[in-house]
Amino acid sequence: MRIIMNLLANIAALYSLLILVRVMITWFSGARYGKPVELLSMITDPYLDWWRNTLRLRAGFLDLSPIAAMAALSLAQTIFSTIARYGRISLGVILAIALSAVWSALSFILGFCLIILVLRFIAFMTNRDTRGTFWRIIDTVSQPLLYRINRIIFGKRLVNYLTGIITAIAVLAVVWIGGRFVVGLLAGLLLRLPV
């Protein structure tokens, strides 16, 4: 049972990576990639299309359905790896899996937002031309995120853009690392619950 669950967890992780590569390729429109990308599309697009058609998470030209698709894979990977690790099912294991699954989805979203803000920070620091489609997508995600985080931290006080983006990156990193620690601690306690 453990070997099968480990195999399924690894397959889910690999498929998540393939989807991430596929999504990143779509950010660079107009480029011709050839057979490897066609094969990647054949493997990943049916799964992504199902999420697009089911949830319809489109905000303007930004499609958020791949985030839901990857969160579901992350959830499956967490379930498989937890069962593989402990080899049993109990109330504690079920609660630990549920907690880990919720954290896995939140962790993915936090990581995604952190990457977006770091890309925006790098572009700001290097004075990059940010008028392309890729940077419009980055700005579509980063601007509301920056606004909300800075509103929570600074209230109505105005701060310059550099301070705001550094603060937002630091807050997301602390929440991400702290959340991982707390969830790991709580999951460990739940796993010790009697059968």
NORVENWO-V111926 format. One record per residue. N is the residue number from 0. RES is the residue in one letter. SS is DSSP state (2 for helix, 1 for strand, 0 for the rest). Layout:
[[N,RES,SS] [N,RES,SS]]
This chain:
[[0,M,0] [1,R,2] [2,I,2] [3,I,2] [4,M,2] [5,N,2] [6,L,2] [7,L,2] [8,A,2] [9,N,2] [10,I,2] [11,A,2] [12,A,2] [13,L,2] [14,Y,2] [15,S,2] [16,L,2] [17,L,2] [18,I,2] [19,L,2] [20,V,2] [21,R,2] [22,V,2] [23,M,2] [24,I,2] [25,T,2] [26,W,0] [27,F,0] [28,S,0] [29,G,0] [30,A,0] [31,R,0] [32,Y,0] [33,G,0] [34,K,2] [35,P,2] [36,V,2] [37,E,2] [38,L,2] [39,L,2] [40,S,2] [41,M,2] [42,I,2] [43,T,2] [44,D,2] [45,P,2] [46,Y,2] [47,L,2] [48,D,2] [49,W,2] [50,W,2] [51,R,2] [52,N,2] [53,T,2] [54,L,2] [55,R,0] [56,L,0] [57,R,1] [58,A,1] [59,G,0] [60,F,0] [61,L,1] [62,D,1] [63,L,0] [64,S,2] [65,P,2] [66,I,2] [67,A,2] [68,A,2] [69,M,2] [70,A,2] [71,A,2] [72,L,2] [73,S,2] [74,L,2] [75,A,2] [76,Q,2] [77,T,2] [78,I,2] [79,F,2] [80,S,2] [81,T,2] [82,I,2] [83,A,2] [84,R,2] [85,Y,2] [86,G,0] [87,R,0] [88,I,0] [89,S,0] [90,L,2] [91,G,2] [92,V,2] [93,I,2] [94,L,2] [95,A,2] [96,I,2] [97,A,2] [98,L,2] [99,S,2] [100,A,2] [101,V,2] [102,W,2] [103,S,2] [104,A,2] [105,L,2] [106,S,2] [107,F,2] [108,I,2] [109,L,2] [110,G,2] [111,F,2] [112,C,2] [113,L,2] [114,I,2] [115,I,2] [116,L,2] [117,V,2] [118,L,2] [119,R,2] [120,F,2] [121,I,2] [122,A,2] [123,F,2] [124,M,2] [125,T,0] [126,N,0] [127,R,0] [128,D,0] [129,T,0] [130,R,0] [131,G,0] [132,T,2] [133,F,2] [134,W,2] [135,R,2] [136,I,2] [137,I,2] [138,D,2] [139,T,2] [140,V,2] [141,S,2] [142,Q,2] [143,P,2] [144,L,2] [145,L,2] [146,Y,2] [147,R,2] [148,I,2] [149,N,2] [150,R,2] [151,I,2] [152,I,2] [153,F,2] [154,G,0] [155,K,0] [156,R,0] [157,L,0] [158,V,0] [159,N,0] [160,Y,2] [161,L,2] [162,T,2] [163,G,2] [164,I,2] [165,I,2] [166,T,2] [167,A,2] [168,I,2] [169,A,2] [170,V,2] [171,L,2] [172,A,2] [173,V,2] [174,V,2] [175,W,2] [176,I,2] [177,G,2] [178,G,2] [179,R,2] [180,F,2] [181,V,2] [182,V,2] [183,G,2] [184,L,2] [185,L,2] [186,A,2] [187,G,2] [188,L,2] [189,L,2] [190,L,2] [191,R,0] [192,L,0] [193,P,0] [194,V,0]]
